[in-house]
Amino acid sequence: MQTKRMTFPGSWLPYALLAPQVAVTLVFFIWPASQALRQSFLRQDIFGLRTDFVWFDNFERLLADPLYLNALKVTVIFSLGTTLLSMSLALLFAVMVNRMIRSRDAYTTLLVWPYAVAPAIAGVLWWFIFNPAIGIAPYVLAGLGHDWNHRSSGTDAMVLVIIAAAWKQISYNFLFFLAGLQSIPQSLIEAAAIDGASRTKRFWTIVFPLLSPVTFFLMVVNVVYAMFDTFGVIHATTEGGPAQATNILVYKVYRDGFVNLDLGSSAAQSVILMAIVVVLTVVQFRYIERRVNY
Amino acid sequence: MVENNRIGDLLAHLVLILGVAVVVFPVYVAIIASTHPPGTFVRGVMPLLPGPNALENYTTVIVEGRSRAGTPPIGGMLWNSFVMAMAITIGKLSISLLSAFAIVYFRFPLRIFFFWVIFLTLMLPVEVRIVPTFQVVADLKMLNSFAGLSIPLIASATATFLFRQFFMTVPEELMEAARVDGAGPMKFFRDILVPLSITNIAALFVIMFIYGWNQYLWPLLITTDPEYYTIVMGIQRMVTGGDSEPLWHLVMATVVLAALPPILVILFMQRLFVKGLTETEK
């Protein structure tokens, strides 16, 4: 890793400059993470009197636990649903806005602000709209013959949290897609038009493939978002219910650690989640490296 | 564009207007709901036109709160959110600027090691190590304090990377000139580097303010004293606190007030926001 050609001399100053950041990182990141790792190999009895070292028993139990496997499945459905919904809407909006000349900035402004809304608030907003008693959406759905109730139907609850989580993420995806579209050389599109390719054909054979780095990057970011940043959406609305239907992994770590007080299991779940984040981060960085070099 | 296509343009406008409508709808409904008297939500479907109670509802939530359901007046919660967001933002910016300066402008043993220590934080979101982090904060007696709300969240690998990236592009000559003129490292940092980074600092400020304001899980865990409740977590207490159906007109007034500050930040600083978002890439 490079520095400047010429650097300042100094023996203690650089350490002093790094000290605050390193201190916070050690105390609140590395130490707790290592604690999670340690606890994932321990088990306490129910009175908290004895703690035994149980090797990989917590992990084995976890992977044999139908509730955990359910949470895993729910997380996959939730992440894929959120990613697909918000990315496809964002791409559609970005392509449309990119056609505009005078109204581009106005539409952009109108589409970016939901980024500022906290996930928990997004959850409450959509929860209100879909409220079975007074909400407008169930009223409309009843007219179409669907009896909406996210308090009893797991599917309805899943749809609700996916909509709330995807809604908030549209603005982020939109901005990146729009930037991606604007970096595509106009000459390529003109050449295809002269060869007689229709607008649709041009999109699928030129624009969409050229967008693939952005699309891939956004997929990783969206999966990370759906897996880790959506705690508020779940907690403020369904609380994992009904019957575990929306109990995503991050929510389960919290429930098992703070409500059920099963520290060993919660720690093992933390360790698995950290492994997932590490993999996703590495994937993301490989992508960034590749993009810089192409 | 390549060819003119009136019908296509019209269609595009139609799609976008519908899209904007869908995006705006939840907030519209919230604003409408916050202007109605409580009786509206007992029967029938929620209204889509404003009601007469706006002033009354907003005064109620700001001044009185709902003491029965355990939520304080939201004036205090808004202030707490603001203090927490500012503390996180300023904290993150200062420690990241300092450590990026150390990594780029000095050569010292263990430099790579420290770089990796900072990099690790990128991989450990607070949600995945929530129980042990809570224990650390509890052991340090930082529950129910602004220090506990903000300090554990101020380490940020992304800001450090961004500043490092930017410092690498600063011309070498500036530093050479500063050294020839006899300026020490801290004087160079204060009088040259920080002023040069001001746009980057502002862009990151917008992103991090929103990040800090929207914190949810962390304040939920470490505040048990209503005096330190932040507005975003307070809403959850209002929705689920008490056995009855939530008082929607007051909940929605609170939602509007909680969402407004970060939305205003984005709308007024859109250019900086877009810059910050696309450059931090996270």
Interface residues (C-beta under 8 A of the other chain):
Chain A: M1 Q2 T3 K4 R5 M6 T7 F8 G10 S11 L13 P14 Y15 L17 L18 P20 Q21 V22 V24 T25 L26 V27 F28 F29 I30 W31 P32 A33 Q35 A36 Q39 L89 L92 F93 M96 V97 R99 M100 S103 Y107 T108 T109 L110 L111 V112 W113 P114 Y115 A116 V117 A118 P119 A120 I121 A122 V124 L125 W126 W127 F128 I129 N131 A133 I134 G135 I136 Y139 W167 I170 Y172 L175 F176 A179 I189 E190 A193 R199 F217 V221 F228 D229 F231 G232 H235 A236 E239 V250 V253 Y254 G257 F258 L263 S266 A267 S270 L273 M274 V277 V278 T281 I288
Chain B: M1 V2 E3 N5 G8 D9 A12 H13 V15 L16 G19 V20 V23 V24 F25 P26 V27 V29 A30 A33 F41 G44 V45 M46 L48 S94 I95 S96 L98 S99 F101 A102 I103 V104 Y105 F106 R107 F108 R111 I112 F114 F115 V117 I118 L120 T121 L122 M123 L124 P125 E127 V128 R129 I130 V131 P132 T133 F134 Q135 V136 V137 L140 I151 P152 I154 A155 T160 M168 E172 M175 E176 R179 G184 P185 M186 F188 I210 W213 N214 Y216 L217 L220 L221 V232 M233 I235 Q236 V239 T240 E245 W248 V251 M252 V255 A258 A259 P262 I263 V265 I266 L267 Q270 F273 V274 L277 T278 E281 K282
